[in-house]
Amino acid sequence: MAVTGILLVLFLIAHMLGNLKIFTGETAFDHYAHWLRGLGTPLLPETWFLWIQRTVLLAAVLGHIVAATVLAVRARAARPVRYAHRKAVRGSYAARTMRWGGVIILLFVIYHILDLTTGHLNPQGDSANPYGNVVADFAPERWYVTLFYTLAIVALGFHLRHGAFSAFRSLGQQTPGGERRARAAALVFAVVLCVGYLVVPFAVLTGLVA
């Protein structure tokens, strides 16, 4: 769970930073997108690096899902008989919705790939013009796409907040006040990542990027 989670978080950070290059202009953004496709050349054929990366990410996603399922089964097996009486434990919203959030994120990833990677669901779908694809995707008349994107990113934020908190606690934040610091750090990390992803579609929606 931890290894796959770290791989996915590192990708999310790198992907967010790449997305923000859209504010440097169409030429720079398209150049960056084409540069990604050429990574590894001439050692590898063009786009092979991206497909290797996608394969690793897919394996990480599947591994993350399998790990979550195994942990859930083990937790249930560790207590096969339900408590006769148990006080209600007030968990965080992120913890209670971790699994459903994961499902929402998985569905969004599938849509996102078909939209901005393969172009099948993109109104423009021109692999030679990544900037134009993004602008066409989040155009004002397609506000429902931005809404769906926002809901998915918010779900991702809750998922990251809970996952980062668990990671910080596992890394030694067990001292007095450690839980409060871990929660604060996890919240800041999740908010920064969410804002970094949402600023692009809203910039297109409001005409800041066109």
C-alpha positions in Angstrom: 0.0 0.0 0.0 2.8 2.4 1.0 5.0 1.7 -2.0 2.3 2.0 -4.6 0.9 5.1 -2.8 4.3 6.8 -3.0 4.7 6.1 -6.7 1.2 7.5 -7.4 1.8 10.6 -5.3 5.1 11.3 -7.0 3.4 11.1 -10.4 0.6 13.4 -9.2 3.1 16.0 -8.2 5.0 15.8 -11.5 1.8 15.8 -13.5 0.5 18.8 -11.7 3.7 20.8 -12.3 3.5 19.8 -16.0 -0.1 21.0 -16.2 0.8 24.4 -14.7 3.1 25.0 -17.7 -0.1 25.9 -19.6 0.2 29.4 -18.0 3.5 29.9 -19.9 1.6 29.9 -23.2 0.6 27.7 -26.0 4.0 27.3 -27.6 5.7 26.4 -24.4 3.0 24.0 -23.3 2.9 22.2 -26.6 6.7 22.0 -26.6 6.6 20.4 -23.2 4.0 17.9 -24.3 6.0 16.9 -27.4 9.2 16.7 -25.2 7.5 14.2 -23.0 6.7 12.0 -26.0 10.4 12.1 -27.1 11.8 11.2 -23.7 14.2 8.3 -24.0 15.0 8.8 -27.6 17.0 7.6 -29.4 17.5 4.8 -27.0 13.8 4.1 -27.1 11.3 4.8 -29.9 9.2 7.9 -29.5 6.4 7.6 -26.9 7.8 4.4 -25.5 8.9 6.1 -22.3 5.3 7.4 -21.8 3.9 3.9 -22.4 6.4 2.4 -19.9 5.4 5.1 -17.4 1.7 4.4 -18.0 2.3 0.6 -17.5 4.1 1.2 -14.2 1.3 3.6 -13.1 -1.4 1.1 -14.0 0.5 -1.6 -12.1 0.7 0.8 -9.1 -3.0 1.6 -9.3 -3.9 -2.1 -9.4 -1.5 -2.9 -6.7 -2.9 -0.1 -4.5 -6.4 -1.5 -5.0 -5.3 -5.1 -4.3 -3.5 -3.9 -1.2 -6.5 -2.0 0.1 -8.7 -5.1 -0.5 -6.3 -7.4 1.3 -6.0 -5.1 4.3 -9.8 -4.8 4.5 -10.2 -8.6 4.4 -7.5 -9.0 7.0 -9.1 -6.4 9.3 -12.5 -8.2 9.0 -10.9 -11.6 9.6 -9.1 -10.3 12.7 -12.6 -9.7 14.3 -14.9 -12.4 12.8 -17.5 -11.8 15.6 -19.0 -8.3 15.8 -18.9 -6.4 19.0 -22.0 -6.9 21.1 -21.8 -3.3 22.0 -19.3 -0.7 20.7 -19.2 3.0 21.2 -19.5 5.0 18.0 -16.1 6.2 16.8 -16.1 9.5 15.1 -13.6 9.1 12.2 -12.7 11.8 9.7 -14.8 12.2 6.6 -11.7 11.2 4.5 -11.3 8.0 6.4 -14.9 7.0 6.2 -15.1 7.6 2.4 -11.6 6.3 1.5 -12.9 3.3 -0.5 -15.7 5.2 -2.3 -13.2 8.0 -3.0 -10.9 5.5 -4.5 -13.7 4.2 -6.8 -14.5 7.8 -8.0 -10.8 8.4 -8.6 -10.5 5.2 -10.6 -13.5 6.1 -12.8 -12.1 9.6 -13.3 -8.7 8.3 -14.4 -10.3 6.1 -17.0 -12.3 9.1 -18.3 -9.2 11.3 -18.2 -7.2 8.9 -20.3 -9.9 8.7 -22.9 -10.2 12.4 -22.9 -6.8 14.0 -22.8 -4.5 11.0 -23.5 -6.1 9.1 -26.4 -8.4 12.0 -27.4 -11.5 9.8 -27.9 -13.7 11.9 -25.6 -12.1 15.2 -26.3 -14.0 17.7 -28.6 -10.8 18.4 -30.5 -8.7 15.3 -30.0 -5.7 16.6 -31.9 -2.5 15.0 -30.6 -0.4 17.7 -32.3 -2.1 20.4 -30.3 -2.2 19.5 -26.6 -2.9 23.1 -25.5 -5.9 23.3 -27.8 -7.2 20.0 -26.4 -7.1 21.4 -22.9 -8.8 24.6 -23.9 -11.5 22.8 -25.8 -12.1 20.4 -23.0 -12.8 22.9 -20.3 -14.5 25.5 -22.5 -17.4 27.4 -20.7 -20.1 25.5 -22.6 -18.6 22.3 -21.3 -19.0 23.4 -17.7 -20.2 19.9 -16.7 -16.7 18.5 -17.6 -15.1 21.1 -15.2 -17.7 20.1 -12.6 -16.9 16.4 -12.9 -13.2 17.2 -12.9 -13.6 19.3 -9.7 -15.6 16.6 -7.9 -12.9 14.0 -8.8 -10.1 16.2 -7.6 -11.9 17.0 -4.3 -12.3 13.2 -3.8 -8.6 12.8 -4.6 -7.9 15.5 -2.0 -9.7 13.6 0.8 -8.0 10.5 -0.3 -4.6 12.1 -0.2 -5.3 13.9 3.1 -6.0 10.6 4.8 -3.2 8.7 3.1 -0.6 11.4 3.9 -1.7 11.6 7.5 -1.3 7.8 7.8 2.1 8.0 6.2 3.3 10.8 8.5 2.1 8.9 11.5 3.9 5.8 10.3 7.1 7.8 9.8 7.3 8.7 13.5 4.8 11.4 14.3 3.9 9.6 17.5 5.1 12.2 20.0 2.8 14.5 21.9 1.4 16.9 19.4 2.6 14.7 16.6 -1.0 13.8 15.5 -1.9 17.5 15.2 1.2 18.3 13.2 0.6 15.2 10.9 -3.0 16.3 10.3 -1.9 19.8 9.5 0.8 18.7 7.1 -1.5 16.2 5.4 -4.2 18.9 5.0 -1.7 21.5 3.5 -0.3 18.9 1.1 -3.8 17.8 -0.1 -5.0 21.4 -0.5 -1.9 22.5 -2.5 -2.2 19.5 -4.8 -6.0 20.1 -5.3 -5.5 23.8 -6.1 -2.6 23.0 -8.4 -4.9 20.7 -10.4 -8.1 22.8 -10.3 -6.5 26.1 -11.3 -6.1 24.9 -14.9 -9.7 24.0 -15.7 -11.0 27.1 -13.9 -8.5 29.3 -15.8 -9.9 28.0 -19.1 -13.5 28.2 -17.8 -13.1 31.9 -16.9 -11.1 32.8 -20.0 -7.8 33.4 -18.3 -6.4 30.7 -20.6 -7.8 30.6 -24.1 
